[in-house]
Amino acid sequence: MSNQGVLSSTQGQFMRLARGLGFAATLGASAFCAHPLLAAPTEARPTDAEPDSVEGRVVAFELGDIVIDVAADRGAFNGAVVDLWRPLNIKHPVTGQMVSDRFLIGRLRLTQVRSALSLARAEGKLAEPAQPGDIVVLAARHSTTPHPAVNANPSSPSEPHSEAASVGTPSAFGTTPGAVSAAPPATAPEPLNSADADADSAEVSALFQHLRGASVPKRVLTYEAYVTHHPKGKYAVVLYEEAAQLRRLLAFDQHTDDRHQSVLRNFEPPREARSNTPLTIALELSNAPTAAVIHSRNSGEVAYHTDPMRRVGEGYFSATIAAERLNSPRLEYFIEGVASDGKAMSVLGSATEPQVVAVEDVPRPKPEPRRPATVTVSTDYADWNNFKGNDVVWQTEGSVGMRLQDVGVRAARMGFGVYRGIGGSLDELDQQKLSGRRVGLTYGYLEGEFGLSHFTSIIGRLVIGLEDDGVNGGAQALLRIGNDRETNLTIGGEALGGIGLRGITELQLATFPSVPILFRTEVTNQPAGSGAFAATPAPLGQVGVAQRQGEVGARAIAQVGYRFLPDLVIAIRGSYQGRTINHAGPGFGGAVTYQW
């Protein structure tokens, strides 16, 4: 058949359908007017829904379901059918006015109704795929029980009609044994008295009310059942013609669907896919479409992503979905073809009923955690009294340690140190001009860092060593705010037996990866800040030695390093410290750190 012939046939089918629907509309109007409960005069309402209907919107798509905002709190219920309308706002090309209207594109059946949202599926084939913003209309729920008119004659009950049995095969589109086999009455029905007419109108009115939202096959079976039980009814002829026209339309739709389905000639769907791994989908199409596109979305997407398919042979098309778009647990897709006239044709699946591929996570071996080891050697000299040599400190430390993890035991270190100092009280050193008292400690220590979180950790150190008078020890406790591999602030204190106390605040800057910077302040009475001793008188003609506890002073230290190699940093430092404005002096030092 030529395209013109198909078009003419299609137009004829729809003209006959329009005529049948016009008859039904006239019939419905007369039936409603004749119904005793609906006979009161009302103002005409040129609307698409009943005045007491409920309207809502399509809000999203979730794994093949359509999500709408008409729910239980607005009268929805499981199994209810809602009309789906597409709003349209255009500017009139002549008047320049904005024109707004809406068009029916299909119906949805509610599959799961909750308090605020509902899930729905397409009831039959939609004229256009649903999209967010479409209007849904839920008609008033007057009755939830089947109408008795379908089987109203108790003396001659008919066999129940199955919609599936009548629509799933080609015989459903012609006259079947279960449908009306006799022609409609050839002569006009016998005159009815007013009581019979009112009863007929009321029954047909209730019949239409029951069929609200029903599918076309169900309407056909219901009309035919009515004619079977009321062959001389007032509306038997028009209902018989309506059923016949709808059957012809169903037969034409099935032929059209079969023709479209024949586009797909050969396709082997992928059974599963791997996350973050490209997926290639290929198929063979008949009728030689000029192009094809694939629409896909993963579990984290709402809208479909469209990709053109490559022609890899006569009738063969292929597309590869990028690795980053495959996420567990599933991938949904559907395919459309483009005919030579530019019209889209359905090939495989649809937006509301897509194909599904299970996506499995690919097991990835975790690399062995790297636990770097670090060796550090540092030295620091501080002069507290303008190079007079009676209040100085020289401390050298070396350590080796290993970093384990961020949270929990973060690091363990061990090391040694040599502390040498000279000091005393300000009165002894500056007023009495006594020599400073020498102090010293050669020590070893164990240090651990415990990460409370990635951002916070606690550092503890235990010290034990030798001095001139025997064994002595000490301890250090610090709180680190910030990760040790990033900019961080450390606050804490130290106590060394025979030497004194020290409060520490240290800021490590990691702003420049190749130039680590450190700022540190100390408040301390070291090196002679522990114990009180009786002054020893100096021999005649000689200067005595200070014995009393040292005074508290403050230090400011700045250290700048340079990363010569990825694992080697060399740093220099400068400092200034004082106990009073007249009892102060500079300092210097350096450090070398190597990591492997």
C-alpha positions in Angstrom: 0.0 0.0 0.0 1.4 3.5 -0.8 1.9 6.1 1.8 -1.1 8.0 0.4 -3.3 5.0 0.8 -2.1 4.4 4.3 -2.8 8.0 5.1 -6.3 7.9 3.6 -7.0 4.7 5.5 -5.8 6.2 8.7 -7.9 9.3 8.2 -10.9 7.2 7.5 -10.4 5.2 10.7 -10.1 8.4 12.8 -13.1 10.0 11.1 -15.2 7.0 12.0 -13.7 7.1 15.6 -14.6 10.7 15.9 -18.2 10.0 14.7 -18.4 7.2 17.3 -17.0 9.4 20.0 -19.5 12.1 19.0 -22.3 9.6 19.4 -21.0 8.7 22.8 -20.7 12.3 23.9 -24.3 13.0 22.8 -25.4 9.8 24.5 -23.6 10.7 27.7 -25.1 14.1 27.7 -28.6 12.9 27.2 -28.1 10.1 29.8 -26.8 12.6 32.4 -29.7 15.0 31.7 -32.2 12.1 32.0 -30.8 10.8 35.3 -33.0 11.9 38.1 -30.1 12.8 40.4 -28.4 15.0 37.7 -31.4 16.7 36.2 -30.9 20.0 38.1 -29.8 22.8 35.7 -26.1 23.6 36.0 -23.9 26.1 34.2 -21.8 24.6 31.4 -18.1 24.1 32.2 -15.8 24.0 29.2 -13.0 22.3 31.1 -11.0 19.1 30.6 -11.8 17.6 34.0 -14.7 17.5 36.5 -15.1 20.5 38.9 -14.3 18.3 41.8 -11.3 16.6 40.2 -7.8 16.8 41.7 -4.9 18.1 39.7 -1.2 17.6 40.2 2.2 17.4 38.4 4.7 14.9 37.2 7.7 15.7 39.4 10.4 13.1 38.6 11.2 9.6 37.2 12.6 6.9 39.4 13.8 3.5 38.0 11.1 3.4 35.3 8.3 4.7 37.5 6.7 8.2 37.0 6.5 10.1 40.3 3.5 12.5 40.8 2.5 14.7 43.6 -1.1 13.5 43.8 -1.1 11.1 46.8 -3.3 9.7 49.5 -3.7 13.1 51.2 -5.5 14.3 48.1 -7.7 11.2 47.6 -5.6 9.0 45.4 -5.6 5.2 45.9 -3.7 2.2 44.5 -5.1 1.2 41.0 -6.6 4.6 40.3 -6.2 5.9 36.7 -5.3 9.6 36.1 -5.3 11.6 32.9 -1.9 12.9 31.7 -2.0 16.3 30.0 0.8 18.3 28.3 0.7 22.0 29.0 1.5 24.3 26.0 2.2 28.0 26.1 2.9 29.7 22.8 2.9 33.2 21.4 0.2 33.9 18.8 2.0 34.9 15.6 -0.7 37.4 14.6 -2.0 38.9 17.8 1.2 38.6 19.8 -0.8 37.3 22.8 0.4 34.3 24.9 -2.0 31.4 24.3 -2.1 28.6 26.9 -3.8 25.2 26.7 -3.2 21.6 27.4 -3.5 18.3 25.4 -4.3 14.8 26.6 -1.3 12.5 25.9 -2.4 9.4 27.7 -3.3 7.9 31.1 -1.4 6.6 34.1 -2.3 3.9 36.6 -1.2 4.5 40.2 0.9 1.5 41.4 2.0 2.8 44.8 0.3 5.6 46.7 2.0 7.2 49.7 1.1 10.2 51.9 2.8 12.9 49.7 3.9 11.2 46.4 2.7 8.4 44.2 4.4 6.0 41.7 2.6 5.5 38.4 3.0 3.5 35.1 1.7 4.3 31.7 -1.7 2.8 31.0 -1.4 1.8 27.4 0.7 3.7 24.9 1.4 7.4 25.5 1.2 9.9 22.6 4.4 11.5 24.0 6.8 10.4 26.7 5.9 11.9 30.1 8.2 14.6 31.4 8.4 16.7 34.6 5.9 19.4 34.7 3.1 17.5 32.9 -0.3 17.8 34.5 -2.1 14.8 36.0 -5.9 14.9 36.7 -7.5 12.5 39.2 -11.3 12.4 38.6 -13.7 12.3 41.6 -14.1 8.8 43.0 -17.8 8.2 43.0 -17.8 4.4 42.9 -15.3 1.7 43.3 -17.5 -1.3 42.5 -18.2 -2.7 39.0 -21.4 -1.6 37.4 -24.2 -4.2 37.4 -25.2 -3.3 33.9 -22.4 -5.5 32.5 -24.3 -8.5 33.8 -27.6 -7.1 34.7 -29.9 -9.9 33.7 -29.9 -12.5 36.5 -32.1 -14.8 34.5 -29.6 -15.2 31.6 -26.1 -14.6 33.0 -23.4 -14.3 30.4 -19.8 -15.6 30.6 -17.4 -12.9 32.0 -15.3 -11.3 29.3 -11.5 -11.3 29.8 -9.8 -8.3 28.4 -6.5 -10.2 28.0 -8.2 -12.9 26.0 -9.8 -10.4 23.7 -7.0 -8.0 23.0 -3.8 -10.1 22.9 -4.5 -11.9 19.6 -5.6 -10.8 16.1 -9.1 -12.2 16.6 -9.7 -9.6 19.2 -10.0 -7.0 16.4 -12.9 -8.7 14.6 -16.0 -10.5 15.7 -15.2 -13.2 18.3 -17.5 -15.8 19.8 -17.4 -14.0 23.1 -18.4 -10.6 21.6 -21.5 -9.5 19.9 -22.1 -11.9 17.1 -25.5 -10.6 16.0 -26.0 -7.4 14.0 -27.7 -4.5 15.7 -31.4 -4.3 15.4 -32.4 -3.5 11.8 -35.5 -1.6 12.9 -35.9 1.2 15.4 -36.4 0.1 18.9 -39.9 -0.2 20.3 -41.2 3.0 21.9 -40.5 3.1 25.6 -42.6 4.8 28.3 -41.0 7.5 30.3 -40.2 5.2 33.3 -38.3 2.8 31.0 -36.4 5.7 29.4 -35.4 7.1 32.7 -34.2 3.7 33.9 -32.2 3.2 30.6 -30.6 6.6 30.9 -29.7 6.1 34.5 -28.1 2.7 33.7 -26.1 4.0 30.8 -25.0 7.1 32.8 -23.7 4.8 35.6 -22.0 2.6 32.9 -20.0 5.6 31.6 -19.2 6.6 35.2 -17.8 3.1 35.8 -15.7 3.2 32.6 -13.9 6.4 33.5 -10.2 5.9 32.9 -10.7 2.4 31.5 -8.7 1.1 28.5 -10.2 0.8 25.0 -10.5 -3.0 25.0 -12.4 -2.9 28.3 -14.8 -0.3 26.8 -15.4 -2.5 23.8 -16.3 -5.5 25.9 -18.5 -3.5 28.2 -20.5 -1.9 25.3 -20.9 -5.3 23.7 -22.1 -6.9 27.0 -24.7 -4.1 27.4 -26.0 -4.7 23.8 -26.3 -8.4 24.5 -28.4 -7.9 27.6 -30.4 -4.9 26.2 -30.9 -5.6 22.5 -34.0 -3.3 22.4 -32.5 -0.6 24.6 -32.7 3.0 23.8 -28.9 3.2 23.3 -28.1 -0.3 22.0 -27.5 0.8 18.4 -25.1 3.6 19.1 -23.2 1.5 21.6 -22.9 -1.3 19.1 -21.5 1.1 16.5 -19.1 2.6 19.0 -17.7 -0.9 19.9 -17.3 -1.8 16.2 -15.4 1.4 15.4 -13.1 0.9 18.5 -12.4 -2.7 17.4 -11.3 -1.4 13.9 -9.1 1.2 15.5 -7.5 -1.4 17.8 -6.8 -3.6 14.8 -5.1 -0.7 12.9 -3.0 0.2 16.0 -1.8 -3.4 16.3 -0.9 -3.5 12.7 1.1 -0.2 13.1 2.8 -1.5 16.3 3.8 -4.8 14.5 5.2 -2.8 11.6 7.3 -0.7 14.0 8.4 -3.7 16.0 9.6 -5.3 12.8 12.3 -2.5 12.6 14.4 -4.5 15.1 15.7 -7.5 13.3 18.5 -8.9 15.5 19.6 -7.9 19.0 21.3 -9.7 21.8 20.9 -7.7 25.0 23.8 -7.5 27.4 23.0 -9.5 30.5 25.4 -7.6 32.9 28.0 -4.9 32.9 30.9 -3.8 35.1 31.0 -0.4 36.8 33.5 2.1 35.4 33.9 -0.1 32.3 32.7 0.9 28.8 29.7 -1.0 27.5 29.1 -1.5 23.8 25.5 -2.1 22.5 24.9 -3.2 18.9 21.8 -4.3 16.9 20.6 -5.0 13.4 17.6 -3.0 12.1 15.3 -3.6 9.1 13.5 -1.0 6.9 16.9 0.7 6.6 16.5 3.6 9.1 18.9 6.4 8.3 20.1 6.8 11.9 19.6 5.6 15.4 20.1 7.1 18.9 20.4 5.5 22.3 19.1 7.1 25.5 20.6 5.9 28.8 20.7 6.8 32.4 22.5 5.3 35.4 21.3 4.8 38.9 22.3 8.3 39.9 20.6 10.2 37.1 17.0 11.3 36.6 17.1 12.4 32.9 18.3 10.3 30.0 21.6 11.0 28.3 21.4 10.8 24.5 24.2 9.4 22.2 24.1 8.9 18.5 24.7 5.3 17.3 27.4 4.6 14.7 26.5 2.8 11.5 28.8 -0.2 11.3 27.3 -1.9 8.3 24.1 -2.0 6.2 21.4 -2.0 8.9 23.9 -2.4 11.8 24.3 0.3 14.5 26.5 0.4 17.5 27.1 2.7 20.5 29.5 2.7 23.4 28.4 4.0 26.8 31.3 5.8 28.6 32.9 4.1 31.6 32.2 7.0 33.9 28.4 6.6 33.3 28.2 3.0 34.4 27.5 2.8 38.1 26.1 0.1 40.3 23.4 -1.3 40.5 21.7 -0.7 37.1 21.7 1.0 33.7 18.5 1.9 31.9 18.3 2.5 28.1 16.0 2.6 25.1 16.8 3.0 21.4 15.0 5.0 18.7 15.5 5.0 14.9 15.1 7.9 12.5 13.3 7.2 9.2 14.2 8.7 5.8 11.4 11.3 6.2 13.0 12.4 9.5 10.3 10.8 11.8 11.4 9.0 14.9 10.4 5.3 15.3 10.5 3.2 18.4 13.1 0.5 18.2 13.7 -0.9 21.6 12.0 0.1 24.9 10.7 3.5 25.9 11.3 6.3 28.4 8.7 4.8 30.8 9.6 1.1 30.1 13.3 1.1 29.4 15.6 -1.9 29.0 17.6 -2.7 32.2 21.2 -4.0 32.5 22.5 -5.0 35.9 25.8 -3.3 36.7 28.2 -5.0 39.1 31.0 -3.3 41.0 34.4 -4.3 39.8 36.5 -5.6 42.7 39.6 -3.5 43.0 42.6 -4.6 45.0 43.7 -2.1 47.6 47.3 -1.1 47.4 49.4 -1.9 50.4 49.4 1.1 52.8 52.6 3.1 52.6 54.2 3.6 56.0 57.0 6.1 55.4 60.0 6.2 57.8 61.7 9.5 58.7 65.1 10.5 60.0 65.6 14.0 61.5 68.7 15.7 62.9 68.4 19.2 64.4 70.5 21.6 66.4 69.7 24.9 68.1 71.8 27.5 69.9 70.3 30.3 72.0 72.1 33.2 73.7 70.0 34.8 76.4 72.5 37.6 77.5 74.2 39.3 74.6 77.1 36.9 74.1 78.3 37.3 77.7 78.5 33.5 78.0 76.7 33.2 81.3 73.1 32.4 80.0 73.2 30.1 76.9 71.7 26.9 75.7 72.8 24.4 73.0 70.6 21.4 72.3 71.0 18.8 69.6 68.5 16.0 68.8 68.3 13.1 66.4 65.3 10.8 65.8 63.9 8.1 63.6 60.3 7.2 63.3 57.5 5.6 61.2 54.1 7.0 60.2 51.3 4.3 60.4 47.9 5.8 59.8 45.7 8.9 60.3 43.3 7.6 63.0 44.6 5.5 65.9 48.4 5.1 66.4 49.5 7.7 63.8 53.3 7.6 64.4 56.0 6.1 66.6 59.4 7.8 67.1 62.6 7.2 69.1 65.6 9.4 69.4 68.5 10.9 71.5 69.5 14.3 72.6 72.3 16.3 74.2 71.4 19.3 76.2 74.1 21.8 77.5 73.4 25.1 79.2 74.8 27.8 81.5 72.5 29.9 83.6 71.3 31.4 86.9 69.2 34.1 88.4 69.2 37.6 87.0 70.5 39.0 90.3 73.5 36.5 90.3 74.3 37.1 86.7 73.7 40.8 86.2 74.1 42.3 89.7 76.6 40.1 91.5 78.5 39.3 88.2 78.7 35.6 89.1 79.5 33.0 86.5 76.5 30.9 85.3 75.9 27.5 86.7 76.5 24.7 84.2 73.7 22.1 83.6 73.5 19.3 81.1 71.5 16.1 80.2 72.4 13.4 77.7 69.1 11.6 77.1 67.1 9.2 75.0 63.4 9.3 74.4 60.3 7.4 73.1 57.6 9.4 71.4 54.1 8.4 70.1 51.4 10.2 68.3 47.8 9.1 68.5 45.3 10.4 66.0 41.8 11.2 67.4 40.7 12.1 63.9 42.2 13.1 60.6 42.4 16.6 62.1 43.4 16.1 65.7 46.1 14.1 67.5 47.9 13.9 70.8 51.7 13.5 71.1 53.5 12.1 74.2 57.2 11.8 74.9 59.0 10.0 77.7 62.6 11.1 78.4 65.4 9.5 80.5 69.1 10.5 80.7 72.2 11.1 82.6 73.5 14.3 84.2 76.6 15.0 86.3 74.9 13.9 89.5 73.2 10.8 88.2 70.1 9.7 86.3 67.3 12.1 85.6 64.3 12.2 83.2 61.4 14.2 81.9 58.3 14.2 79.7 56.6 16.2 77.0 52.9 16.4 76.0 51.5 18.2 72.9 48.1 18.6 71.1 48.2 18.9 67.3 45.3 20.6 65.6 45.5 19.8 61.9 47.0 16.9 60.1 50.8 16.5 60.3 50.9 16.4 56.4 49.1 19.7 56.2 49.2 23.0 57.9 48.9 22.4 61.6 49.2 24.0 65.1 50.9 22.3 68.0 50.4 23.4 71.7 51.9 21.8 74.8 54.7 21.7 77.4 57.9 20.0 78.6 59.6 19.3 81.9 63.2 18.2 82.1 64.7 17.2 85.5 67.5 19.5 86.6 67.0 21.8 83.6 63.5 23.4 83.9 60.1 23.8 82.2 59.1 24.9 78.7 55.8 25.9 77.2 55.6 25.4 73.4 53.4 26.8 70.6 54.4 25.8 67.0 52.8 26.5 63.6 53.8 24.5 60.6 52.8 25.9 57.2 52.4 23.7 54.2 51.3 26.5 51.9 54.3 26.0 49.6 55.1 22.3 49.2 58.8 22.9 48.3 59.3 25.5 51.1 58.1 24.2 54.5 57.9 27.0 57.1 57.8 26.8 60.9 57.1 29.5 63.5 57.6 28.6 67.2 57.3 30.4 70.5 58.5 29.2 73.9 58.1 30.4 77.5 60.8 28.8 79.7 63.1 29.1 82.7 65.6 26.7 81.1 68.6 26.1 81.4 68.8 26.8 85.1 65.2 26.7 86.1 65.1 23.6 88.3 65.8 23.6 92.0 67.1 26.2 94.5 70.7 26.0 95.7 72.5 27.8 98.4 75.0 30.3 97.0 78.6 29.1 97.2 80.9 32.0 98.2 83.7 32.6 95.8 87.3 32.2 96.9 89.2 35.4 97.5 90.1 37.0 94.2 87.8 34.7 92.1 84.3 35.1 90.7 81.6 32.9 92.3 79.1 30.6 90.5 75.4 31.2 90.3 73.3 28.6 92.2 69.8 29.9 92.4 66.9 29.0 90.0 66.8 30.8 86.6 64.3 33.4 85.6 61.4 32.9 83.1 62.0 34.2 79.5 60.4 34.0 76.1 61.7 32.8 72.7 60.6 33.5 69.1 61.9 31.1 66.4 61.4 31.1 62.6 62.6 28.2 60.4 62.5 28.0 56.6 63.3 24.8 54.7 63.8 23.8 51.1 62.9 20.5 49.5 65.9 19.6 47.5 64.5 16.1 46.7 61.0 14.8 47.2 62.2 13.1 50.4 65.0 15.5 51.5 64.5 18.8 53.3 67.2 21.1 54.7 66.2 24.0 56.9 67.8 26.9 58.8 66.4 28.8 61.7 66.9 32.0 63.5 65.6 33.1 67.0 65.6 35.8 69.5 65.1 35.3 73.2 65.2 37.4 76.4 64.3 37.4 80.1 64.3 41.2 80.3 64.9 44.0 77.8 68.5 44.2 78.9 69.0 40.4 79.3 68.4 39.1 75.8 70.2 37.8 72.7 70.0 36.0 69.3 70.1 32.4 68.3 70.5 30.2 65.3 70.1 26.5 64.2 69.3 24.1 61.5 67.7 20.7 60.6 67.9 18.0 58.0 65.0 15.6 57.4 65.0 12.5 55.1 62.0 10.3 54.4 61.8 6.9 52.6 
